[in-house]
């Protein structure tokens, strides 16, 4: 159990105090703090993404499929289904 707490603290630290900026044609934007999202290009990224979206559909009564590009997919047969999704 102590090992799990240690990993939890490590992941929390890794996700905290993150900053990013944009570079376009050699010109950089100001640094801005990142408050959400899963860091891309990391070994843990896919696992953390799955954790983030795991309960995404708990309040949706229709069946949905979750994709890695942050989209939900569901069958919509009528306007009511569309509102629920």
PDB file of N, CA, C and O in Angstrom:
ATOM      1  N   UNK A   1       0.820  -1.194   0.000  1.00  0.00           N
ATOM      2  CA  UNK A   1       0.000   0.000   0.000  1.00  0.00           C
ATOM      3  C   UNK A   1       0.860   1.253   0.000  1.00  0.00           C
ATOM      4  O   UNK A   1       0.513   2.238  -0.651  1.00  0.00           O
ATOM      5  N   UNK A   2       1.970   1.231   0.714  1.00  0.00           N
ATOM      6  CA  UNK A   2       2.873   2.388   0.748  1.00  0.00           C
ATOM      7  C   UNK A   2       3.465   2.639  -0.637  1.00  0.00           C
ATOM      8  O   UNK A   2       3.703   3.786  -1.015  1.00  0.00           O
ATOM      9  N   UNK A   3       3.705   1.562  -1.395  1.00  0.00           N
ATOM     10  CA  UNK A   3       4.236   1.691  -2.739  1.00  0.00           C
ATOM     11  C   UNK A   3       3.232   2.411  -3.645  1.00  0.00           C
ATOM     12  O   UNK A   3       3.619   3.249  -4.459  1.00  0.00           O
ATOM     13  N   UNK A   4       1.938   2.081  -3.501  1.00  0.00           N
ATOM     14  CA  UNK A   4       0.901   2.740  -4.300  1.00  0.00           C
ATOM     15  C   UNK A   4       0.824   4.231  -3.962  1.00  0.00           C
ATOM     16  O   UNK A   4       0.653   5.061  -4.856  1.00  0.00           O
ATOM     17  N   UNK A   5       0.948   4.571  -2.689  1.00  0.00           N
ATOM     18  CA  UNK A   5       0.939   5.975  -2.279  1.00  0.00           C
ATOM     19  C   UNK A   5       2.142   6.699  -2.866  1.00  0.00           C
ATOM     20  O   UNK A   5       2.042   7.854  -3.281  1.00  0.00           O
ATOM     21  N   UNK A   6       3.273   6.014  -2.898  1.00  0.00           N
ATOM     22  CA  UNK A   6       4.483   6.610  -3.471  1.00  0.00           C
ATOM     23  C   UNK A   6       4.278   6.885  -4.959  1.00  0.00           C
ATOM     24  O   UNK A   6       4.626   7.962  -5.443  1.00  0.00           O
ATOM     25  N   UNK A   7       3.715   5.917  -5.690  1.00  0.00           N
ATOM     26  CA  UNK A   7       3.435   6.129  -7.118  1.00  0.00           C
ATOM     27  C   UNK A   7       2.410   7.237  -7.310  1.00  0.00           C
ATOM     28  O   UNK A   7       2.539   8.047  -8.228  1.00  0.00           O
ATOM     29  N   UNK A   8       1.395   7.280  -6.458  1.00  0.00           N
ATOM     30  CA  UNK A   8       0.388   8.333  -6.541  1.00  0.00           C
ATOM     31  C   UNK A   8       0.993   9.704  -6.358  1.00  0.00           C
ATOM     32  O   UNK A   8       0.649  10.640  -7.080  1.00  0.00           O
ATOM     33  N   UNK A   9       1.890   9.833  -5.401  1.00  0.00           N
ATOM     34  CA  UNK A   9       2.577  11.107  -5.172  1.00  0.00           C
ATOM     35  C   UNK A   9       3.465  11.482  -6.355  1.00  0.00           C
ATOM     36  O   UNK A   9       3.547  12.651  -6.730  1.00  0.00           O
ATOM     37  N   UNK A  10       4.128  10.486  -6.942  1.00  0.00           N
ATOM     38  CA  UNK A  10       4.999  10.736  -8.083  1.00  0.00           C
ATOM     39  C   UNK A  10       4.180  11.231  -9.269  1.00  0.00           C
ATOM     40  O   UNK A  10       4.568  12.195  -9.929  1.00  0.00           O
ATOM     41  N   UNK A  11       3.054  10.582  -9.546  1.00  0.00           N
ATOM     42  CA  UNK A  11       2.202  10.995 -10.666  1.00  0.00           C
ATOM     43  C   UNK A  11       1.614  12.378 -10.405  1.00  0.00           C
ATOM     44  O   UNK A  11       1.554  13.210 -11.310  1.00  0.00           O
ATOM     45  N   UNK A  12       1.182  12.624  -9.175  1.00  0.00           N
ATOM     46  CA  UNK A  12       0.642  13.936  -8.828  1.00  0.00           C
ATOM     47  C   UNK A  12       1.691  15.019  -9.053  1.00  0.00           C
ATOM     48  O   UNK A  12       1.388  16.077  -9.604  1.00  0.00           O
ATOM     49  N   UNK A  13       2.906  14.757  -8.634  1.00  0.00           N
ATOM     50  CA  UNK A  13       3.989  15.715  -8.820  1.00  0.00           C
ATOM     51  C   UNK A  13       4.263  15.938 -10.306  1.00  0.00           C
ATOM     52  O   UNK A  13       4.511  17.067 -10.731  1.00  0.00           O
ATOM     53  N   UNK A  14       4.218  14.879 -11.086  1.00  0.00           N
ATOM     54  CA  UNK A  14       4.477  14.954 -12.528  1.00  0.00           C
ATOM     55  C   UNK A  14       3.411  15.771 -13.248  1.00  0.00           C
ATOM     56  O   UNK A  14       3.706  16.439 -14.239  1.00  0.00           O
ATOM     57  N   UNK A  15       2.168  15.723 -12.755  1.00  0.00           N
ATOM     58  CA  UNK A  15       1.070  16.440 -13.382  1.00  0.00           C
ATOM     59  C   UNK A  15       0.888  17.857 -12.841  1.00  0.00           C
ATOM     60  O   UNK A  15       0.110  18.633 -13.397  1.00  0.00           O
ATOM     61  N   UNK A  16       1.579  18.197 -11.786  1.00  0.00           N
ATOM     62  CA  UNK A  16       1.420  19.514 -11.155  1.00  0.00           C
ATOM     63  C   UNK A  16       2.423  20.519 -11.718  1.00  0.00           C
ATOM     64  O   UNK A  16       3.498  20.155 -12.196  1.00  0.00           O
ATOM     65  N   UNK A  17       2.039  21.785 -11.648  1.00  0.00           N
ATOM     66  CA  UNK A  17       2.920  22.890 -12.014  1.00  0.00           C
ATOM     67  C   UNK A  17       3.498  22.725 -13.417  1.00  0.00           C
ATOM     68  O   UNK A  17       4.706  22.849 -13.618  1.00  0.00           O
ATOM     69  N   UNK A  18       2.625  22.444 -14.384  1.00  0.00           N
ATOM     70  CA  UNK A  18       3.062  22.284 -15.771  1.00  0.00           C
ATOM     71  C   UNK A  18       2.832  23.587 -16.531  1.00  0.00           C
ATOM     72  O   UNK A  18       1.839  24.281 -16.310  1.00  0.00           O
ATOM     73  N   UNK A  19       3.751  23.904 -17.417  1.00  0.00           N
ATOM     74  CA  UNK A  19       3.692  25.126 -18.210  1.00  0.00           C
ATOM     75  C   UNK A  19       3.940  24.787 -19.676  1.00  0.00           C
ATOM     76  O   UNK A  19       4.622  23.812 -19.990  1.00  0.00           O
ATOM     77  N   UNK A  20       3.379  25.600 -20.569  1.00  0.00           N
ATOM     78  CA  UNK A  20       3.620  25.390 -21.987  1.00  0.00           C
ATOM     79  C   UNK A  20       3.608  26.729 -22.714  1.00  0.00           C
ATOM     80  O   UNK A  20       3.095  27.731 -22.215  1.00  0.00           O
ATOM     81  N   UNK A  21       4.191  26.710 -23.914  1.00  0.00           N
ATOM     82  CA  UNK A  21       4.131  27.874 -24.789  1.00  0.00           C
ATOM     83  C   UNK A  21       4.128  27.389 -26.229  1.00  0.00           C
ATOM     84  O   UNK A  21       4.483  26.243 -26.508  1.00  0.00           O
ATOM     85  N   UNK A  22       3.734  28.249 -27.123  1.00  0.00           N
ATOM     86  CA  UNK A  22       3.608  27.920 -28.529  1.00  0.00           C
ATOM     87  C   UNK A  22       4.758  28.554 -29.295  1.00  0.00           C
ATOM     88  O   UNK A  22       5.151  29.687 -29.016  1.00  0.00           O
ATOM     89  N   UNK A  23       5.293  27.823 -30.256  1.00  0.00           N
ATOM     90  CA  UNK A  23       6.320  28.362 -31.136  1.00  0.00           C
ATOM     91  C   UNK A  23       5.798  28.266 -32.566  1.00  0.00           C
ATOM     92  O   UNK A  23       5.412  27.192 -33.028  1.00  0.00           O
ATOM     93  N   UNK A  24       5.791  29.406 -33.262  1.00  0.00           N
ATOM     94  CA  UNK A  24       5.344  29.447 -34.651  1.00  0.00           C
ATOM     95  C   UNK A  24       6.341  30.262 -35.447  1.00  0.00           C
ATOM     96  O   UNK A  24       6.527  31.453 -35.194  1.00  0.00           O
ATOM     97  N   UNK A  25       6.979  29.620 -36.406  1.00  0.00           N
ATOM     98  CA  UNK A  25       7.996  30.275 -37.242  1.00  0.00           C
ATOM     99  C   UNK A  25       9.081  30.954 -36.408  1.00  0.00           C
ATOM    100  O   UNK A  25       9.522  32.054 -36.741  1.00  0.00           O
ATOM    101  N   UNK A  26       9.510  30.310 -35.337  1.00  0.00           N
ATOM    102  CA  UNK A  26      10.586  30.838 -34.514  1.00  0.00           C
ATOM    103  C   UNK A  26      10.175  31.897 -33.510  1.00  0.00           C
ATOM    104  O   UNK A  26      11.017  32.403 -32.768  1.00  0.00           O
ATOM    105  N   UNK A  27       8.890  32.245 -33.474  1.00  0.00           N
ATOM    106  CA  UNK A  27       8.391  33.220 -32.514  1.00  0.00           C
ATOM    107  C   UNK A  27       7.640  32.473 -31.417  1.00  0.00           C
ATOM    108  O   UNK A  27       6.781  31.636 -31.694  1.00  0.00           O
ATOM    109  N   UNK A  28       7.976  32.788 -30.166  1.00  0.00           N
ATOM    110  CA  UNK A  28       7.398  32.082 -29.025  1.00  0.00           C
ATOM    111  C   UNK A  28       6.348  32.929 -28.320  1.00  0.00           C
ATOM    112  O   UNK A  28       6.495  34.143 -28.183  1.00  0.00           O
ATOM    113  N   UNK A  29       5.291  32.265 -27.877  1.00  0.00           N
ATOM    114  CA  UNK A  29       4.279  32.932 -27.059  1.00  0.00           C
ATOM    115  C   UNK A  29       4.770  33.002 -25.622  1.00  0.00           C
ATOM    116  O   UNK A  29       5.826  32.463 -25.292  1.00  0.00           O
ATOM    117  N   UNK A  30       4.009  33.662 -24.777  1.00  0.00           N
ATOM    118  CA  UNK A  30       4.313  33.698 -23.351  1.00  0.00           C
ATOM    119  C   UNK A  30       4.035  32.324 -22.749  1.00  0.00           C
ATOM    120  O   UNK A  30       3.172  31.594 -23.236  1.00  0.00           O
ATOM    121  N   UNK A  31       4.755  31.976 -21.703  1.00  0.00           N
ATOM    122  CA  UNK A  31       4.487  30.738 -20.979  1.00  0.00           C
ATOM    123  C   UNK A  31       3.142  30.864 -20.271  1.00  0.00           C
ATOM    124  O   UNK A  31       2.806  31.923 -19.741  1.00  0.00           O
ATOM    125  N   UNK A  32       2.380  29.781 -20.265  1.00  0.00           N
ATOM    126  CA  UNK A  32       1.105  29.756 -19.551  1.00  0.00           C
ATOM    127  C   UNK A  32       0.979  28.435 -18.805  1.00  0.00           C
ATOM    128  O   UNK A  32       1.448  27.399 -19.276  1.00  0.00           O
ATOM    129  N   UNK A  33       0.355  28.477 -17.660  1.00  0.00           N
ATOM    130  CA  UNK A  33       0.219  27.277 -16.852  1.00  0.00           C
ATOM    131  C   UNK A  33      -0.875  26.380 -17.432  1.00  0.00           C
ATOM    132  O   UNK A  33      -1.913  26.865 -17.883  1.00  0.00           O
ATOM    133  N   UNK A  34      -0.634  25.083 -17.415  1.00  0.00           N
ATOM    134  CA  UNK A  34      -1.581  24.090 -17.916  1.00  0.00           C
ATOM    135  C   UNK A  34      -2.312  23.495 -16.717  1.00  0.00           C
ATOM    136  O   UNK A  34      -1.688  22.931 -15.818  1.00  0.00           O
ATOM    137  N   UNK A  35      -3.625  23.623 -16.709  1.00  0.00           N
ATOM    138  CA  UNK A  35      -4.431  23.155 -15.570  1.00  0.00           C
ATOM    139  C   UNK A  35      -5.101  21.810 -15.819  1.00  0.00           C
ATOM    140  O   UNK A  35      -5.544  21.164 -14.870  1.00  0.00           O
ATOM    141  N   UNK A  36      -5.184  21.381 -17.048  1.00  0.00           N
ATOM    142  CA  UNK A  36      -5.885  20.138 -17.360  1.00  0.00           C
ATOM    143  C   UNK A  36      -5.164  19.423 -18.489  1.00  0.00           C
ATOM    144  O   UNK A  36      -4.090  19.833 -18.930  1.00  0.00           O
ATOM    145  N   UNK A  37      -5.774  18.358 -18.937  1.00  0.00           N
ATOM    146  CA  UNK A  37      -5.256  17.561 -20.039  1.00  0.00           C
ATOM    147  C   UNK A  37      -4.198  16.578 -19.543  1.00  0.00           C
ATOM    148  O   UNK A  37      -3.624  16.744 -18.466  1.00  0.00           O
ATOM    149  N   UNK A  38      -3.961  15.571 -20.341  1.00  0.00           N
ATOM    150  CA  UNK A  38      -2.948  14.570 -20.064  1.00  0.00           C
ATOM    151  C   UNK A  38      -1.743  14.889 -20.949  1.00  0.00           C
ATOM    152  O   UNK A  38      -1.912  15.106 -22.149  1.00  0.00           O
ATOM    153  N   UNK A  39      -0.543  14.923 -20.393  1.00  0.00           N
ATOM    154  CA  UNK A  39       0.637  15.211 -21.218  1.00  0.00           C
ATOM    155  C   UNK A  39       0.768  14.190 -22.343  1.00  0.00           C
ATOM    156  O   UNK A  39       0.691  12.984 -22.110  1.00  0.00           O
ATOM    157  N   UNK A  40       0.966  14.677 -23.552  1.00  0.00           N
ATOM    158  CA  UNK A  40       1.117  13.786 -24.704  1.00  0.00           C
ATOM    159  C   UNK A  40       2.576  13.413 -24.887  1.00  0.00           C
ATOM    160  O   UNK A  40       3.478  14.127 -24.448  1.00  0.00           O
ATOM    161  N   UNK A  41       2.791  12.284 -25.542  1.00  0.00           N
ATOM    162  CA  UNK A  41       4.148  11.855 -25.832  1.00  0.00           C
ATOM    163  C   UNK A  41       4.859  11.234 -24.652  1.00  0.00           C
ATOM    164  O   UNK A  41       6.089  11.205 -24.618  1.00  0.00           O
ATOM    165  N   UNK A  42       4.116  10.740 -23.689  1.00  0.00           N
ATOM    166  CA  UNK A  42       4.737  10.121 -22.524  1.00  0.00           C
ATOM    167  C   UNK A  42       4.306   8.664 -22.422  1.00  0.00           C
ATOM    168  O   UNK A  42       3.314   8.254 -23.026  1.00  0.00           O
ATOM    169  N   UNK A  43       5.041   7.911 -21.675  1.00  0.00           N
ATOM    170  CA  UNK A  43       4.713   6.500 -21.468  1.00  0.00           C
ATOM    171  C   UNK A  43       3.408   6.367 -20.687  1.00  0.00           C
ATOM    172  O   UNK A  43       2.596   5.487 -20.972  1.00  0.00           O
ATOM    173  N   UNK A  44       3.208   7.243 -19.701  1.00  0.00           N
ATOM    174  CA  UNK A  44       2.004   7.170 -18.874  1.00  0.00           C
ATOM    175  C   UNK A  44       0.786   7.835 -19.510  1.00  0.00           C
ATOM    176  O   UNK A  44      -0.331   7.651 -19.029  1.00  0.00           O
ATOM    177  N   UNK A  45       0.979   8.600 -20.578  1.00  0.00           N
ATOM    178  CA  UNK A  45      -0.118   9.335 -21.202  1.00  0.00           C
ATOM    179  C   UNK A  45      -1.354   8.489 -21.495  1.00  0.00           C
ATOM    180  O   UNK A  45      -2.450   8.864 -21.080  1.00  0.00           O
ATOM    181  N   UNK A  46      -1.218   7.357 -22.198  1.00  0.00           N
ATOM    182  CA  UNK A  46      -2.394   6.545 -22.508  1.00  0.00           C
ATOM    183  C   UNK A  46      -3.113   6.015 -21.257  1.00  0.00           C
ATOM    184  O   UNK A  46      -4.343   5.981 -21.221  1.00  0.00           O
ATOM    185  N   UNK A  47      -2.360   5.607 -20.246  1.00  0.00           N
ATOM    186  CA  UNK A  47      -2.975   5.103 -19.012  1.00  0.00           C
ATOM    187  C   UNK A  47      -3.720   6.222 -18.291  1.00  0.00           C
ATOM    188  O   UNK A  47      -4.849   6.032 -17.837  1.00  0.00           O
ATOM    189  N   UNK A  48      -3.085   7.393 -18.187  1.00  0.00           N
ATOM    190  CA  UNK A  48      -3.731   8.516 -17.519  1.00  0.00           C
ATOM    191  C   UNK A  48      -4.967   8.978 -18.286  1.00  0.00           C
ATOM    192  O   UNK A  48      -5.961   9.379 -17.681  1.00  0.00           O
ATOM    193  N   UNK A  49      -4.906   8.924 -19.615  1.00  0.00           N
ATOM    194  CA  UNK A  49      -6.066   9.281 -20.418  1.00  0.00           C
ATOM    195  C   UNK A  49      -7.229   8.334 -20.122  1.00  0.00           C
ATOM    196  O   UNK A  49      -8.365   8.780 -19.959  1.00  0.00           O
ATOM    197  N   UNK A  50      -6.957   7.051 -20.054  1.00  0.00           N
ATOM    198  CA  UNK A  50      -8.010   6.080 -19.745  1.00  0.00           C
ATOM    199  C   UNK A  50      -8.600   6.328 -18.363  1.00  0.00           C
ATOM    200  O   UNK A  50      -9.807   6.185 -18.169  1.00  0.00           O
ATOM    201  N   UNK A  51      -7.767   6.695 -17.413  1.00  0.00           N
ATOM    202  CA  UNK A  51      -8.269   7.019 -16.079  1.00  0.00           C
ATOM    203  C   UNK A  51      -9.171   8.246 -16.139  1.00  0.00           C
ATOM    204  O   UNK A  51     -10.221   8.289 -15.498  1.00  0.00           O
ATOM    205  N   UNK A  52      -8.748   9.248 -16.919  1.00  0.00           N
ATOM    206  CA  UNK A  52      -9.536  10.487 -17.039  1.00  0.00           C
ATOM    207  C   UNK A  52     -10.909  10.242 -17.643  1.00  0.00           C
ATOM    208  O   UNK A  52     -11.895  10.815 -17.179  1.00  0.00           O
ATOM    209  N   UNK A  53     -10.993   9.402 -18.668  1.00  0.00           N
ATOM    210  CA  UNK A  53     -12.269   9.222 -19.359  1.00  0.00           C
ATOM    211  C   UNK A  53     -13.060   8.027 -18.859  1.00  0.00           C
ATOM    212  O   UNK A  53     -14.154   7.761 -19.359  1.00  0.00           O
ATOM    213  N   UNK A  54     -12.536   7.305 -17.888  1.00  0.00           N
ATOM    214  CA  UNK A  54     -13.178   6.079 -17.433  1.00  0.00           C
ATOM    215  C   UNK A  54     -14.631   6.282 -17.032  1.00  0.00           C
ATOM    216  O   UNK A  54     -15.474   5.449 -17.364  1.00  0.00           O
ATOM    217  N   UNK A  55     -14.947   7.363 -16.328  1.00  0.00           N
ATOM    218  CA  UNK A  55     -16.314   7.587 -15.858  1.00  0.00           C
ATOM    219  C   UNK A  55     -17.045   8.646 -16.686  1.00  0.00           C
ATOM    220  O   UNK A  55     -18.062   9.182 -16.246  1.00  0.00           O
ATOM    221  N   UNK A  56     -16.540   8.945 -17.864  1.00  0.00           N
ATOM    222  CA  UNK A  56     -17.120   9.982 -18.710  1.00  0.00           C
ATOM    223  C   UNK A  56     -18.570   9.703 -19.069  1.00  0.00           C
ATOM    224  O   UNK A  56     -19.361  10.632 -19.239  1.00  0.00           O
ATOM    225  N   UNK A  57     -18.915   8.450 -19.183  1.00  0.00           N
ATOM    226  CA  UNK A  57     -20.262   8.104 -19.626  1.00  0.00           C
ATOM    227  C   UNK A  57     -21.187   7.638 -18.499  1.00  0.00           C
ATOM    228  O   UNK A  57     -22.215   7.020 -18.775  1.00  0.00           O
ATOM    229  N   UNK A  58     -20.852   7.914 -17.258  1.00  0.00           N
ATOM    230  CA  UNK A  58     -21.673   7.429 -16.148  1.00  0.00           C
ATOM    231  C   UNK A  58     -23.064   8.054 -16.126  1.00  0.00           C
ATOM    232  O   UNK A  58     -24.010   7.417 -15.663  1.00  0.00           O
ATOM    233  N   UNK A  59     -23.210   9.277 -16.611  1.00  0.00           N
ATOM    234  CA  UNK A  59     -24.530   9.918 -16.591  1.00  0.00           C
ATOM    235  C   UNK A  59     -25.236   9.842 -17.942  1.00  0.00           C
ATOM    236  O   UNK A  59     -26.269  10.483 -18.136  1.00  0.00           O
ATOM    237  N   UNK A  60     -24.694   9.072 -18.865  1.00  0.00           N
ATOM    238  CA  UNK A  60     -25.299   8.910 -20.189  1.00  0.00           C
ATOM    239  C   UNK A  60     -26.002   7.565 -20.218  1.00  0.00           C
ATOM    240  O   UNK A  60     -25.404   6.529 -19.926  1.00  0.00           O
ATOM    241  N   UNK A  61     -27.281   7.594 -20.574  1.00  0.00           N
ATOM    242  CA  UNK A  61     -28.042   6.340 -20.523  1.00  0.00           C
ATOM    243  C   UNK A  61     -27.906   5.511 -21.799  1.00  0.00           C
ATOM    244  O   UNK A  61     -28.292   4.343 -21.807  1.00  0.00           O
ATOM    245  N   UNK A  62     -27.370   6.082 -22.873  1.00  0.00           N
ATOM    246  CA  UNK A  62     -27.185   5.302 -24.095  1.00  0.00           C
ATOM    247  C   UNK A  62     -25.790   4.677 -24.096  1.00  0.00           C
ATOM    248  O   UNK A  62     -24.915   5.077 -23.328  1.00  0.00           O
ATOM    249  N   UNK A  63     -25.601   3.690 -24.971  1.00  0.00           N
ATOM    250  CA  UNK A  63     -24.285   3.073 -25.096  1.00  0.00           C
ATOM    251  C   UNK A  63     -23.363   4.016 -25.858  1.00  0.00           C
ATOM    252  O   UNK A  63     -23.778   4.626 -26.843  1.00  0.00           O
ATOM    253  N   UNK A  64     -22.139   4.136 -25.418  1.00  0.00           N
ATOM    254  CA  UNK A  64     -21.169   5.001 -26.087  1.00  0.00           C
ATOM    255  C   UNK A  64     -19.842   4.266 -26.218  1.00  0.00           C
ATOM    256  O   UNK A  64     -19.536   3.358 -25.445  1.00  0.00           O
ATOM    257  N   UNK A  65     -19.068   4.674 -27.205  1.00  0.00           N
ATOM    258  CA  UNK A  65     -17.697   4.218 -27.374  1.00  0.00           C
ATOM    259  C   UNK A  65     -16.802   5.420 -27.143  1.00  0.00           C
ATOM    260  O   UNK A  65     -17.118   6.521 -27.594  1.00  0.00           O
ATOM    261  N   UNK A  66     -15.698   5.230 -26.451  1.00  0.00           N
ATOM    262  CA  UNK A  66     -14.771   6.320 -26.182  1.00  0.00           C
ATOM    263  C   UNK A  66     -13.528   6.136 -27.040  1.00  0.00           C
ATOM    264  O   UNK A  66     -12.963   5.045 -27.112  1.00  0.00           O
ATOM    265  N   UNK A  67     -13.111   7.212 -27.684  1.00  0.00           N
ATOM    266  CA  UNK A  67     -11.952   7.164 -28.561  1.00  0.00           C
ATOM    267  C   UNK A  67     -10.800   7.960 -27.970  1.00  0.00           C
ATOM    268  O   UNK A  67     -11.000   8.806 -27.098  1.00  0.00           O
ATOM    269  N   UNK A  68      -9.591   7.683 -28.453  1.00  0.00           N
ATOM    270  CA  UNK A  68      -8.395   8.343 -27.936  1.00  0.00           C
ATOM    271  C   UNK A  68      -8.301   9.806 -28.333  1.00  0.00           C
ATOM    272  O   UNK A  68      -7.445  10.523 -27.815  1.00  0.00           O
ATOM    273  N   UNK A  69      -9.143  10.264 -29.223  1.00  0.00           N
ATOM    274  CA  UNK A  69      -9.077  11.678 -29.612  1.00  0.00           C
ATOM    275  C   UNK A  69     -10.156  12.496 -28.916  1.00  0.00           C
ATOM    276  O   UNK A  69     -10.636  13.494 -29.454  1.00  0.00           O
ATOM    277  N   UNK A  70     -10.533  12.067 -27.719  1.00  0.00           N
ATOM    278  CA  UNK A  70     -11.441  12.819 -26.851  1.00  0.00           C
ATOM    279  C   UNK A  70     -12.855  12.963 -27.387  1.00  0.00           C
ATOM    280  O   UNK A  70     -13.529  13.946 -27.081  1.00  0.00           O
ATOM    281  N   UNK A  71     -13.306  12.027 -28.159  1.00  0.00           N
ATOM    282  CA  UNK A  71     -14.656  12.108 -28.699  1.00  0.00           C
ATOM    283  C   UNK A  71     -15.519  10.989 -28.137  1.00  0.00           C
ATOM    284  O   UNK A  71     -15.029   9.903 -27.828  1.00  0.00           O
ATOM    285  N   UNK A  72     -16.785  11.267 -28.013  1.00  0.00           N
ATOM    286  CA  UNK A  72     -17.763  10.244 -27.660  1.00  0.00           C
ATOM    287  C   UNK A  72     -18.525   9.869 -28.918  1.00  0.00           C
ATOM    288  O   UNK A  72     -18.756  10.710 -29.787  1.00  0.00           O
ATOM    289  N   UNK A  73     -18.902   8.646 -29.012  1.00  0.00           N
ATOM    290  CA  UNK A  73     -19.690   8.179 -30.144  1.00  0.00           C
ATOM    291  C   UNK A  73     -20.860   7.402 -29.596  1.00  0.00           C
ATOM    292  O   UNK A  73     -20.685   6.540 -28.735  1.00  0.00           O
ATOM    293  N   UNK A  74     -22.027   7.687 -30.071  1.00  0.00           N
ATOM    294  CA  UNK A  74     -23.207   6.945 -29.661  1.00  0.00           C
ATOM    295  C   UNK A  74     -24.225   6.921 -30.778  1.00  0.00           C
ATOM    296  O   UNK A  74     -24.178   7.756 -31.682  1.00  0.00           O
ATOM    297  N   UNK A  75     -25.130   5.989 -30.727  1.00  0.00           N
ATOM    298  CA  UNK A  75     -26.194   5.899 -31.730  1.00  0.00           C
ATOM    299  C   UNK A  75     -27.320   6.830 -31.326  1.00  0.00           C
ATOM    300  O   UNK A  75     -27.848   6.743 -30.217  1.00  0.00           O
ATOM    301  N   UNK A  76     -27.680   7.715 -32.230  1.00  0.00           N
ATOM    302  CA  UNK A  76     -28.741   8.684 -31.986  1.00  0.00           C
ATOM    303  C   UNK A  76     -29.851   8.415 -32.997  1.00  0.00           C
ATOM    304  O   UNK A  76     -29.692   8.652 -34.194  1.00  0.00           O
ATOM    305  N   UNK A  77     -30.981   7.914 -32.490  1.00  0.00           N
ATOM    306  CA  UNK A  77     -32.129   7.609 -33.354  1.00  0.00           C
ATOM    307  C   UNK A  77     -33.170   8.718 -33.387  1.00  0.00           C
ATOM    308  O   UNK A  77     -34.006   8.772 -34.289  1.00  0.00           O
ATOM    309  N   UNK A  78     -33.114   9.599 -32.400  1.00  0.00           N
ATOM    310  CA  UNK A  78     -34.101  10.677 -32.359  1.00  0.00           C
ATOM    311  C   UNK A  78     -33.535  11.858 -31.565  1.00  0.00           C
ATOM    312  O   UNK A  78     -32.429  11.790 -31.027  1.00  0.00           O
ATOM    313  N   UNK A  79     -34.314  12.937 -31.503  1.00  0.00           N
ATOM    314  CA  UNK A  79     -33.845  14.150 -30.853  1.00  0.00           C
ATOM    315  C   UNK A  79     -33.560  13.916 -29.359  1.00  0.00           C
ATOM    316  O   UNK A  79     -32.612  14.477 -28.810  1.00  0.00           O
ATOM    317  N   UNK A  80     -34.363  13.107 -28.727  1.00  0.00           N
ATOM    318  CA  UNK A  80     -34.167  12.815 -27.308  1.00  0.00           C
ATOM    319  C   UNK A  80     -32.812  12.126 -27.077  1.00  0.00           C
ATOM    320  O   UNK A  80     -32.096  12.451 -26.129  1.00  0.00           O
ATOM    321  N   UNK A  81     -32.474  11.174 -27.952  1.00  0.00           N
ATOM    322  CA  UNK A  81     -31.170  10.503 -27.851  1.00  0.00           C
ATOM    323  C   UNK A  81     -30.030  11.515 -28.013  1.00  0.00           C
ATOM    324  O   UNK A  81     -29.014  11.448 -27.321  1.00  0.00           O
ATOM    325  N   UNK A  82     -30.226  12.444 -28.940  1.00  0.00           N
ATOM    326  CA  UNK A  82     -29.207  13.466 -29.166  1.00  0.00           C
ATOM    327  C   UNK A  82     -29.001  14.334 -27.944  1.00  0.00           C
ATOM    328  O   UNK A  82     -27.866  14.662 -27.598  1.00  0.00           O
ATOM    329  N   UNK A  83     -30.086  14.710 -27.286  1.00  0.00           N
ATOM    330  CA  UNK A  83     -29.979  15.526 -26.065  1.00  0.00           C
ATOM    331  C   UNK A  83     -29.302  14.743 -24.951  1.00  0.00           C
ATOM    332  O   UNK A  83     -28.511  15.301 -24.190  1.00  0.00           O
ATOM    333  N   UNK A  84     -29.607  13.456 -24.850  1.00  0.00           N
ATOM    334  CA  UNK A  84     -28.990  12.648 -23.791  1.00  0.00           C
ATOM    335  C   UNK A  84     -27.487  12.512 -24.025  1.00  0.00           C
ATOM    336  O   UNK A  84     -26.700  12.570 -23.080  1.00  0.00           O
ATOM    337  N   UNK A  85     -27.095  12.334 -25.277  1.00  0.00           N
ATOM    338  CA  UNK A  85     -25.670  12.191 -25.589  1.00  0.00           C
ATOM    339  C   UNK A  85     -24.975  13.519 -25.411  1.00  0.00           C
ATOM    340  O   UNK A  85     -23.766  13.616 -25.624  1.00  0.00           O
TER     341      UNK A  85
END
